[in-house]
Each structure stands twice: as structure tokens, then as C-alpha cells.
Amino acid sequence: MASNYYKFAVHPVTMEILNEHINNILKQLPPDVVMVAVTKTRPVDVLKQAYDLGLRDFGENRVQEMLEKQPILPADIRWHLIGHLQTNKVKFIAPFVHLIHSVDSLKLLEEINRQAARQNRTIDCLLQIYIATEESKFGLDQSEAEALLESEVYKTMTNIRICGLMGMATFTDDVSLVRREFAGLKSMFETIKQKYFRQSEYFNIISMGMSGDYLTAIEEGSTMVRIGTALFGER
Ligand SMILES: *Cc1c(COP(=O)(O)O)cnc(C)c1O
């Protein structure tokens, strides 16, 4: 399938239904929890509708798709990169990306810092933490995250800010497993905050919770949920 197949995707919900989904989800979220609308695979007119209904935080998992959408949509959208990021693609999103949720190596962080400096800006990042029991290629464990934060290279970086942690729970109906995984991420967040960010108010984001598990995630302390299907329908 072509890489831009989403341009031809059928819009699964009407504006009215989208509005209903937005309101229903926002009603369930504490006021300080940010909802990132995950717009991967959705055509730009769907993003425009979400924008017109008041949403400003949009999440994409592929750089190429974000780059196709960003220039033709309003400039006050906050673009969140939520999927795996290859080092050689950082330069393309560095001019505008709002938050990178998926930092999983020191090498990637170095490149983000380098490209942010070239743009004269600071790029906010989250460390992606591996919390699921299922197989996954991406994410750091606690000791890897701490090694990154203790490295000399990290300490010299002036154009990035680590603002918190991101994690994805196991894809399962077992709510108690999902809850344990989210609780684990929350406790790792508290430990890392105490050790490395005690004076840093900006270290305050726990990005966890998707369409199937966001209620559990907010019960376990999420401050940012990433929701696609529950807003826009099945992909
Ligand atoms: C696709 C995706 C989501 C949203 O998933 P839904 O189940 O559609 O809400 C959240 N986070 C990441 C990292 C994703 O890739």
C-alpha cells in the first residue's frame, strides 16, 4: 500500500459524533490531564474537524505523515511524535514538534539536541519506558533511563528538556495487569523525579493511556492520554 494511503481513508465518524466522543472523553478526564488526539492514518479533513471542535494536541507516529499534514493545518496545533523516531528523521520535525514521547536512546536524544540547537529552540521530550510484559522493540528500562540521565553527554545538552515518561501497557483484557504496569510507570516517574528533577517543575508528564485503557491510566496517575480509536473510530 502507498505510504500516504491515509489520504484516501474514509472518515469513520461525522462531526456530530466526533463532538460527542470528544465531550464524553473530556468529561472523564481530570482537568489537568491533557488529551492528545492520535490522528495517525486519518485524512487532514478529520484533523481539521477535530481542530474546529477545539482540539489542539495531535499525535502522529510517523514522521512522514506528520510532515505531510503539518504545513496545511493551523499553526497553533501542538504536534506530538508518539511513535519510534529514527535519528535521521529528527531534522525534519525539529522546527515545529511540540513534544517527542518516544526517546529511547542517548544517541537519539543527542540528535534531537543538535537539531533543536540549529533551530534555536528547546525541544521537550519524554523517555519512553518499557512497561509491558509482551514483546516490544522500543523503550528503556529504569536502569537504562538512569544511565542516560547520569551520562556526561546528557549533562551537556542545552536544547532539550526531559519533561517526563511515556509508556504503553500490554494489549490485553487483563485490567489488573495493565493497572500494575501503569502503577510501575508512575512509581518510576516519582523515583526519577526525586533523583534527577527535584528542582525541575517541567518534569511533570506521565504519558500513559490509550483508547482501551485510559480510565485505568488516569486512576494510576496519568497526566497525558493518547487517544485515537475512541475519538475517530477504528483505523
Ligand atoms: C496508535 C497509538 C495510540 C492510540 O491508540 P488508540 O488505541 O487508537 O487510542 C496511542 N499511543 C501510541 C504510541 C500509538 O501508536
The ligand as an SDF file (V2000), in Angstrom:
LIG
                    3D

 15 15  0  0  0  0  0  0  0  0999 V2000
   -1.8970    4.4650   17.8910 C   0  0  0  0  0  0  0  0  0  0  0  0
   -1.3210    4.8890   19.1910 C   0  0  0  0  0  0  0  0  0  0  0  0
   -2.1430    5.3570   20.2300 C   0  0  0  0  0  0  0  0  0  0  0  0
   -3.6450    5.4480   20.1490 C   0  0  0  0  0  0  0  0  0  0  0  0
   -4.2350    4.1810   20.0750 O   0  0  0  0  0  0  0  0  0  0  0  0
   -5.8330    4.0080   20.1690 P   0  0  0  0  0  0  0  0  0  0  0  0
   -5.9880    2.6340   20.6930 O   0  0  0  0  0  0  0  0  0  0  0  0
   -6.3400    4.1720   18.7790 O   0  0  0  0  0  0  0  0  0  0  0  0
   -6.3510    5.0480   21.0900 O   0  0  0  0  0  0  0  0  0  0  0  0
   -1.5210    5.7800   21.4000 C   0  0  0  0  0  0  0  0  0  0  0  0
   -0.1910    5.7400   21.5540 N   0  0  0  0  0  0  0  0  0  0  0  0
    0.6290    5.2840   20.5760 C   0  0  0  0  0  0  0  0  0  0  0  0
    2.0870    5.2630   20.8300 C   0  0  0  0  0  0  0  0  0  0  0  0
    0.0890    4.8470   19.3690 C   0  0  0  0  0  0  0  0  0  0  0  0
    0.9090    4.4090   18.4120 O   0  0  0  0  0  0  0  0  0  0  0  0
  1  2  1  0
  2  3  1  0
  2 14  2  0
  3  4  1  0
  3 10  2  0
  4  5  1  0
  5  6  1  0
  6  7  2  0
  6  8  1  0
  6  9  1  0
 10 11  1  0
 11 12  2  0
 12 13  1  0
 12 14  1  0
 14 15  1  0
M  END
$$$$
